[in-house]
Amino acid sequence: MSEKSLKQNHYVFTSADSMGKYKSFKGVSSSSPRDTHEKVSVFQHQGIGIPLLSANVAWKETFKIGQSMSIYKFNCPPKTRLFDKKLDKELFCIAKLTTAAQYYRYEFEFVKSKKKMTFFLHRKRPFGDVCFSGSDIRYRWIHSKYSSWRDSYRYDILRLPSTQPSLLDGMDTVRNRLNSSNELVGGKLAAFGLPTRKVSDSIRCGQAIGGIEYFRNYSWERYSQDATMD
């Protein structure tokens, strides 16, 4: 679950229950009744009722081209106190968005591990491919369903077999750019083509490892097992 705040922070939670507890715990402090304080403390020290991640995203803006975004990870508080979102967080990842005629490129650098992940999202077709530094394993993200009557979207994540054609085939790994002659990328004229939501069988292939249903009110509902991505 996620919640966008008017204070320009986007918070991500493990579940709707955890997000609800986080909201209800906000008024609890060391001066609260002892039983209330202890009850909240037990939950928070188990990681329940605290955010998982946060990102600084302006309320009326989107993640802009060429702009970096910091993503923070929250930790359980020490036994001596309750959770404090200013004290119990660490920089987790730096993300950057750039664009080309045929695709968007999202680059993620994870602070502790120093590992990098790149997500290439096709600008005209409802899918994107993911690569990790130092790994040959590839994943595909598919925008597989849209329901206008309830403003919802369905995203699926697949693990691609090594023989499956990918946006990553023939890419420039030094400059981290896709090969414009790759048939899936679409060539230099791809930007002038008409967009489509249709997902062909040639795109939907591989092992399904997870998915997300997204509602425009910024809530998320996880419908199946989490993708491990390891």
C-alpha positions as CSV (number, residue, x, y, z in Angstrom):
1,M,0.0,0.0,0.0
2,S,1.1,3.5,-0.6
3,E,0.0,7.0,0.6
4,K,0.9,10.3,-1.0
5,S,1.4,13.1,1.6
6,L,0.7,16.8,1.1
7,K,4.2,17.3,2.7
8,Q,5.7,16.0,-0.6
9,N,6.6,12.5,0.7
10,H,5.2,9.3,-0.8
11,Y,5.1,6.6,1.8
12,V,5.0,2.8,0.9
13,F,3.6,0.2,3.4
14,T,3.6,-3.6,3.4
15,S,-0.2,-3.7,3.7
16,A,-3.3,-1.7,4.2
17,D,-3.4,-2.8,7.8
18,S,0.1,-1.5,8.4
19,M,-0.8,1.9,6.9
20,G,-4.0,2.1,9.0
21,K,-2.0,1.3,12.2
22,Y,0.6,4.0,11.2
23,K,-2.1,6.6,11.0
24,S,-3.7,5.5,14.3
25,F,-0.3,5.5,16.1
26,K,0.6,9.1,15.2
27,G,-1.0,10.6,18.3
28,V,0.8,8.1,20.7
29,S,3.8,9.4,22.7
30,S,5.7,8.7,25.9
31,S,3.1,10.7,27.7
32,S,0.3,8.5,26.5
33,P,-1.3,5.9,28.9
34,R,1.2,3.1,29.7
35,D,-0.9,0.3,28.2
36,T,-1.4,2.3,24.9
37,H,2.3,3.1,24.7
38,E,3.3,-0.5,25.3
39,K,0.8,-1.9,22.7
40,V,2.1,0.5,20.0
41,S,5.7,-0.3,21.0
42,V,5.1,-4.0,20.5
43,F,3.8,-3.5,17.0
44,Q,6.4,-1.0,15.9
45,H,9.3,-3.2,17.1
46,Q,7.9,-5.9,14.9
47,G,7.9,-3.6,11.9
48,I,4.1,-3.2,12.0
49,G,2.6,0.2,11.7
50,I,5.7,1.9,10.2
51,P,6.4,2.8,6.6
52,L,8.6,0.6,4.4
53,L,9.9,3.3,2.1
54,S,9.4,6.9,1.3
55,A,10.3,9.1,-1.7
56,N,10.3,12.9,-2.0
57,V,7.7,13.5,-4.8
58,A,5.8,16.8,-5.1
59,W,2.1,16.6,-4.7
60,K,1.2,18.3,-8.0
61,E,4.3,17.2,-10.0
62,T,5.7,14.0,-11.5
63,F,9.1,12.5,-11.5
64,K,10.8,14.8,-14.0
65,I,13.1,13.9,-16.9
66,G,16.8,14.2,-15.8
67,Q,15.8,14.6,-12.1
68,S,17.2,12.5,-9.3
69,M,15.0,11.2,-6.6
70,S,16.1,9.8,-3.2
71,I,14.3,6.8,-1.8
72,Y,14.6,6.1,2.0
73,K,14.1,2.9,3.9
74,F,12.6,2.9,7.4
75,N,13.9,0.7,10.2
76,C,12.3,-0.5,13.5
77,P,13.0,1.9,16.4
78,P,15.3,0.9,19.3
79,K,13.7,-0.7,22.3
80,T,14.0,2.6,24.3
81,R,11.5,4.6,22.3
82,L,8.7,4.6,19.7
83,F,9.2,5.0,16.0
84,D,10.4,8.4,14.7
85,K,10.3,8.9,10.9
86,K,13.1,11.4,11.0
87,L,15.5,9.2,13.1
88,D,14.6,5.7,11.9
89,K,15.4,6.0,8.2
90,E,18.4,5.6,6.0
91,L,19.1,6.4,2.3
92,F,18.2,3.3,0.4
93,C,18.3,4.2,-3.3
94,I,18.9,7.0,-5.8
95,A,16.7,7.0,-8.9
96,K,17.1,8.9,-12.1
97,L,14.8,9.2,-15.1
98,T,16.1,10.0,-18.6
99,T,14.3,9.6,-22.0
100,A,15.0,8.6,-25.6
101,A,12.7,8.6,-28.7
102,Q,11.6,5.0,-28.1
103,Y,11.7,4.5,-24.3
104,Y,12.1,5.9,-20.8
105,R,15.1,4.8,-18.7
106,Y,14.8,4.6,-15.0
107,E,18.1,4.0,-13.2
108,F,18.3,2.9,-9.6
109,E,21.5,2.8,-7.6
110,F,21.2,1.0,-4.2
111,V,23.3,2.7,-1.6
112,K,24.5,-0.2,0.6
113,S,25.1,-2.9,-2.0
114,K,26.3,-0.4,-4.7
115,K,24.3,-2.5,-7.1
116,K,22.4,-0.9,-10.0
117,M,19.1,-1.7,-11.7
118,T,17.8,-0.2,-14.9
119,F,14.2,-0.3,-16.1
120,F,13.6,0.5,-19.8
121,L,9.9,1.4,-20.4
122,H,8.7,1.4,-24.0
123,R,7.0,4.7,-24.9
124,K,4.4,3.3,-27.2
125,R,3.8,-0.3,-26.1
126,P,2.6,-1.4,-22.6
127,F,5.8,-3.2,-21.4
128,G,9.3,-2.6,-20.1
129,D,12.4,-4.8,-19.4
130,V,14.6,-4.7,-16.3
131,C,18.3,-5.5,-16.0
132,F,20.6,-5.7,-13.0
133,S,24.3,-5.0,-12.9
134,G,26.4,-8.2,-12.8
135,S,23.5,-10.4,-13.6
136,D,22.1,-12.1,-16.7
137,I,18.6,-12.6,-15.2
138,R,16.0,-10.4,-16.9
139,Y,12.5,-9.4,-15.9
140,R,9.6,-7.9,-17.8
141,W,7.0,-5.5,-16.6
142,I,3.6,-5.6,-18.4
143,H,0.8,-3.1,-18.2
144,S,-1.7,-5.9,-18.8
145,K,-5.2,-4.5,-18.0
146,Y,-7.0,-1.2,-17.8
147,S,-10.5,-0.6,-16.4
148,S,-11.8,2.9,-17.1
149,W,-15.0,2.5,-15.0
150,R,-13.0,2.2,-11.8
151,D,-9.7,3.9,-12.8
152,S,-7.6,0.9,-12.2
153,Y,-4.6,-0.7,-13.8
154,R,-3.0,-4.1,-13.6
155,Y,0.8,-4.6,-13.8
156,D,2.4,-8.0,-14.0
157,I,6.1,-9.0,-13.6
158,L,7.6,-11.9,-15.5
159,R,11.0,-13.6,-15.4
160,L,12.2,-13.9,-19.0
161,P,13.8,-17.1,-20.3
162,S,17.3,-16.5,-21.8
163,T,16.0,-17.3,-25.3
164,Q,13.2,-14.7,-25.2
165,P,13.7,-11.5,-27.3
166,S,14.1,-8.5,-25.1
167,L,14.5,-4.7,-25.3
168,L,17.9,-5.4,-23.7
169,D,19.2,-7.4,-26.7
170,G,22.3,-5.7,-28.3
171,M,22.2,-2.8,-25.8
172,D,25.2,-0.5,-25.2
173,T,26.1,-1.6,-21.7
174,V,28.8,1.1,-21.3
175,R,26.4,4.0,-22.0
176,N,23.3,2.1,-20.7
177,R,21.4,2.6,-23.9
178,L,19.2,0.4,-26.0
179,N,19.9,-0.6,-29.6
180,S,17.6,1.4,-31.8
181,S,17.8,-1.4,-34.5
182,N,16.3,-3.9,-32.0
183,E,12.9,-4.9,-33.4
184,L,11.2,-4.6,-30.0
185,V,12.7,-1.1,-29.4
186,G,11.1,0.0,-32.7
187,G,13.8,2.1,-34.5
188,K,14.2,5.8,-34.7
189,L,10.6,6.3,-36.0
190,A,9.0,4.6,-33.0
191,A,8.3,7.9,-31.3
192,F,5.9,8.8,-34.2
193,G,3.9,5.6,-34.0
194,L,0.5,5.3,-32.3
195,P,0.4,4.0,-28.7
196,T,-1.3,0.7,-27.9
197,R,-2.5,-1.1,-24.8
198,K,-2.6,-4.4,-26.5
199,V,-0.3,-7.1,-25.1
200,S,0.6,-9.7,-27.7
201,D,1.6,-13.3,-26.9
202,S,5.1,-12.6,-28.0
203,I,5.5,-10.0,-25.2
204,R,3.6,-11.9,-22.5
205,C,6.0,-14.8,-22.0
206,G,8.1,-16.1,-19.2
207,Q,7.5,-17.1,-15.5
208,A,5.0,-14.9,-13.7
209,I,6.5,-13.9,-10.3
210,G,4.2,-11.2,-9.1
211,G,1.8,-8.4,-9.9
212,I,0.2,-5.2,-8.7
213,E,-3.2,-3.6,-9.2
214,Y,-3.0,0.2,-9.2
215,F,-5.8,2.6,-8.5
216,R,-5.6,6.2,-9.3
217,N,-6.3,7.2,-5.7
218,Y,-2.7,6.1,-5.0
219,S,-3.6,2.9,-3.2
220,W,-1.9,-0.3,-4.1
221,E,-3.2,-3.9,-3.7
222,R,-0.8,-6.8,-4.0
223,Y,-2.6,-9.8,-5.4
224,S,0.0,-12.5,-5.4
225,Q,3.4,-13.4,-4.1
226,D,6.1,-10.8,-4.0
227,A,8.8,-10.8,-6.7
228,T,12.1,-11.6,-5.0
229,M,14.3,-10.1,-7.7
230,D,17.4,-11.7,-6.3
